[in-house]
């Protein structure tokens, strides 16, 4: 009998525990602390680009706010200075530089509000050439990898950024438009139609990609994963290109980016590591207690671009362009086409006996709603 009673009692305890659960929302203070975020590298052989922004409260809809009108300079141990001028939206860019590889350099920042910031002096790291960029077809999509090595065994720590560009096409030609209660010809020339049909989208990497050969006898990076493109992605439906940029890091910079990657990409379950304080190499000299996020390294950059064409991969992209048939009647035309949510692109029948029109979403007729019709110079 005791065993028989124990089962119902256990069930009652479990049910009570379930029903006693209440929704809990953590009371996270919307702190007003605005930390400076510094992103970029000192490029000793070319243009240096630095991005400055400010962190925002946890519940703010935006992640960061651009830091505008700052004075940014690169300073060498030999007291030579180079201006890094603002180009808008928190981005600062230098002229093409030819820095002394035997000197150390630092970044000096003075914000519009009077804050003054200095990075530590860092040595210039030469970046090895990218040996190759290759791609493979796997079950889940197209995997892109980078391969590199340093025959002198002096690099060991690497970081990569990339820029993707892909061509897109409108699904249909923009031949008609709805005006004043009637469907009329769009009146566009062949050249104008082409400018609505052929477009390109450009996108920069947002994640943190690092690699290390420190545990290997040779300084070799073999097939470091860069990006995965699912077969259903529009990126590979026509033609795709990726430009991979490679930077050499010192150990401190590598550790900083590894910690940042952990803090920004791996948090989410009880089995993930707890967030860590990001200690970079930038300090606020006007307020030493202020936290600054970022690590400024000095490294040359090597880059390589590849292309992937539609006939090389088994794309399963679906354009999502649903078609609506609209009867050629003033009430129907006004109801379906009047709000502008769908546009006509083809007639059912010929004038004057047009029975109706086929219509679809604007993005399926005008690719400039999603991309640029200016063909990239490298295309």
Protein Blocks (a to p, Z undefined) as FASTA:
>chain_A
ZZmmmmmmmmmmmmmmmmmpccddddddddfbdcdddeddddfbbcddddddddddfklm
bfbdcdehiacddddfkopacddddebjhiacdddddddfkbccddddddfkopacdddd
dddddddddfbdcddddfkbccdddddddfkopnopacdddddddddddfbdcfbcceeh
iacdehiafklmmmmmpccdddddfbdcdddfklpmbdcdehiafbdcdfkbmklmmbcc
dddddddddfklmmmmmmmmmmmmmgobfkbccddddddfbdcfklmkbccedddddddd
ddddddddfklpccfbdehiacddddddfklmmmmmmnomaccfbdedjdfkbfbdcddd
fklmomklmmcfbdcfkZZ
